[in-house]
Amino acid sequence: MAARPQEIFSDRSHYGVVVALHARLHRPLRRFFTAYRLSVEDAEDLAQEVFLRLTRPGQVDGLRDPEAFAFTLARNLLRDRARRLQTRCSSSAVAIDELHLPCSRPTPEQTFEHYEQLASADTALASLKPSTRAAFLMHRVDGLGYSDVAARMGVSVSMVEKHIMVAIAALREVYV
């Protein structure tokens, strides 16, 4: 069977002081910790840690202002927690110079090359006969099938195939 809190303390006056401090300071300490953007659970844990430290023999005996001492403990617990977190984070930290973060975006040089290729393709398409250009654009850009392109242009499917082959050959010259 667990010991009752009163049995843990050798001095009943010490027990009474800690109980009185807990009654007065539990909420203010939680607010103090949450003001430092800690979660409610972390604030509760740190507030309990303050009272745990106050239960140690000799902690509150002879203090002029036990409340100030409790908040000094709270501030020190925050500092200890920050140091622990910083140490934990620094051990897993990597220098920015050592990182290689691949980017899926093209480099400025690649972007320039793409614009040059696009301009060359545009020039190649502009040099085609209007009917060849129209057949190619309807098929590749608009996504129409050969029979749909043939129906819109009023030509045979065979003629559409020839137009598209001529356009592809002109574009191949750009990309070779």
Contacts in CASP RR format, 6 or more apart in sequence:
PFRMAT RR
TARGET T0000
AUTHOR 0000-0000-0000
METHOD contacts of the structure
MODEL  1
MAARPQEIFSDRSHYGVVVALHARLHRPLRRFFTAYRLSVEDAEDLAQEV
FLRLTRPGQVDGLRDPEAFAFTLARNLLRDRARRLQTRCSSSAVAIDELH
LPCSRPTPEQTFEHYEQLASADTALASLKPSTRAAFLMHRVDGLGYSDVA
ARMGVSVSMVEKHIMVAIAALREVYV
5 15 0 8 1.000
6 12 0 8 1.000
6 15 0 8 1.000
8 15 0 8 1.000
8 55 0 8 1.000
9 15 0 8 1.000
9 18 0 8 1.000
9 55 0 8 1.000
10 57 0 8 1.000
11 57 0 8 1.000
11 61 0 8 1.000
14 55 0 8 1.000
14 57 0 8 1.000
14 58 0 8 1.000
14 60 0 8 1.000
14 61 0 8 1.000
17 60 0 8 1.000
17 66 0 8 1.000
18 51 0 8 1.000
18 54 0 8 1.000
18 55 0 8 1.000
18 60 0 8 1.000
21 51 0 8 1.000
21 54 0 8 1.000
21 60 0 8 1.000
21 66 0 8 1.000
21 67 0 8 1.000
21 70 0 8 1.000
22 51 0 8 1.000
24 67 0 8 1.000
25 50 0 8 1.000
25 67 0 8 1.000
25 70 0 8 1.000
26 47 0 8 1.000
26 51 0 8 1.000
29 43 0 8 1.000
29 46 0 8 1.000
29 47 0 8 1.000
29 50 0 8 1.000
29 70 0 8 1.000
29 71 0 8 1.000
29 74 0 8 1.000
30 40 0 8 1.000
30 43 0 8 1.000
30 44 0 8 1.000
30 47 0 8 1.000
32 71 0 8 1.000
32 74 0 8 1.000
33 42 0 8 1.000
33 43 0 8 1.000
33 46 0 8 1.000
33 47 0 8 1.000
33 74 0 8 1.000
33 78 0 8 1.000
34 40 0 8 1.000
34 43 0 8 1.000
36 78 0 8 1.000
38 46 0 8 1.000
46 74 0 8 1.000
46 77 0 8 1.000
46 78 0 8 1.000
46 81 0 8 1.000
47 74 0 8 1.000
49 77 0 8 1.000
50 70 0 8 1.000
50 73 0 8 1.000
50 74 0 8 1.000
50 77 0 8 1.000
53 59 0 8 1.000
53 73 0 8 1.000
54 60 0 8 1.000
54 66 0 8 1.000
54 69 0 8 1.000
54 70 0 8 1.000
54 73 0 8 1.000
59 69 0 8 1.000
60 66 0 8 1.000
60 69 0 8 1.000
63 69 0 8 1.000
106 114 0 8 1.000
117 174 0 8 1.000
117 175 0 8 1.000
120 174 0 8 1.000
121 171 0 8 1.000
121 174 0 8 1.000
121 175 0 8 1.000
123 174 0 8 1.000
124 170 0 8 1.000
124 171 0 8 1.000
124 173 0 8 1.000
124 174 0 8 1.000
125 133 0 8 1.000
125 136 0 8 1.000
125 137 0 8 1.000
125 167 0 8 1.000
125 170 0 8 1.000
125 171 0 8 1.000
126 133 0 8 1.000
127 170 0 8 1.000
128 136 0 8 1.000
128 166 0 8 1.000
128 167 0 8 1.000
128 170 0 8 1.000
131 153 0 8 1.000
131 155 0 8 1.000
131 163 0 8 1.000
132 163 0 8 1.000
132 166 0 8 1.000
132 167 0 8 1.000
133 167 0 8 1.000
134 153 0 8 1.000
135 149 0 8 1.000
135 153 0 8 1.000
135 160 0 8 1.000
135 163 0 8 1.000
135 164 0 8 1.000
135 167 0 8 1.000
136 163 0 8 1.000
136 164 0 8 1.000
136 167 0 8 1.000
136 168 0 8 1.000
138 144 0 8 1.000
138 148 0 8 1.000
138 149 0 8 1.000
138 152 0 8 1.000
138 153 0 8 1.000
139 145 0 8 1.000
139 146 0 8 1.000
139 149 0 8 1.000
139 160 0 8 1.000
139 164 0 8 1.000
140 164 0 8 1.000
144 152 0 8 1.000
146 157 0 8 1.000
146 160 0 8 1.000
146 161 0 8 1.000
146 164 0 8 1.000
147 157 0 8 1.000
149 160 0 8 1.000
150 156 0 8 1.000
150 157 0 8 1.000
150 159 0 8 1.000
150 160 0 8 1.000
153 159 0 8 1.000
153 160 0 8 1.000
END
